[in-house]
């Protein structure tokens, strides 16, 4: 009987964790991280750009590029076969998760590794997207 009640409790907890809430939280964390990374006190700034302008500008740039990428993904979905699109999407999920955890681990060992540059993060995203795609290709989408 304890197994059945714990399964019901797990189902109730999972029903509370909706993707909208999770991605809303991720969005807020991302905005916070972007804001903190834009206001780098060690960065040499030339010109009259204030930190507030940099934050607003970077957020608008990310918003605009996300919007364009959303429409580009919709074009892909209509023009290519569903299986290939699912592999690309699964590879992208692997890339994002890998980049997040790699960044966290990098921060823990930052004294040994140095500061992670944008080029490092982009390279990690591209590499892990490729690995994620081929893992899905070799194992199948439901494996």
C-alpha positions, 0 to 999 in steps of 0.5 A, spaced: 500 500 500 505 504 501 508 503 494 501 506 491 500 512 495 508 514 494 506 513 486 500 518 487 504 523 491 509 523 485 504 524 480 501 529 484 508 533 485 509 532 477 502 535 475 504 541 479 511 542 475 508 544 469 513 546 463 510 553 463 512 554 470 519 551 469 521 555 463 518 561 466 523 560 472 528 558 467 527 565 463 527 569 469 534 565 471 537 567 464 535 574 464 538 575 471 545 571 469 545 576 462 544 582 467 549 580 471 554 578 465 553 585 462 554 589 468 562 586 469 566 591 473 572 589 470 570 590 463 573 597 459 567 600 456 568 606 451 563 611 449 557 613 453 553 606 454 550 605 461 549 599 464 542 600 464 542 601 456 547 595 455 542 590 459 536 593 455 539 592 449 542 585 450 535 583 452 532 586 446 537 583 442 536 576 445 528 577 444 528 579 437 533 573 435 529 568 439 523 570 435 526 570 429 529 563 431 522 561 433 519 562 426 526 559 422 524 553 426 517 553 424 519 553 417 524 547 418 518 543 421 514 544 415 519 543 410 523 537 413 521 530 415 518 529 422 524 524 424 529 529 422 526 535 426 525 531 432 533 529 432 535 536 431 530 538 437 533 533 442 540 534 440 538 542 442 535 539 448 542 535 450 546 541 448 542 546 452 542 542 458 550 540 457 552 547 457 548 549 463 551 544 467 558 545 464 558 552 466 556 550 473 562 545 473 566 551 470 564 556 475 566 551 481 573 550 478 574 557 475 580 558 480 583 552 476 580 553 469 579 561 468 573 565 466 569 561 461 569 566 455 563 566 450 567 562 445 568 557 450 560 556 451 558 557 444 563 551 442 560 547 448 553 548 445 555 546 438 559 540 440 554 538 445 548 539 440 552 534 435 553 529 440 546 529 442 544 529 435 548 523 433 546 519 440 539 520 438 541 518 431 544 511 433 539 510 439 533 512 436 528 517 439 525 513 444 531 510 447 
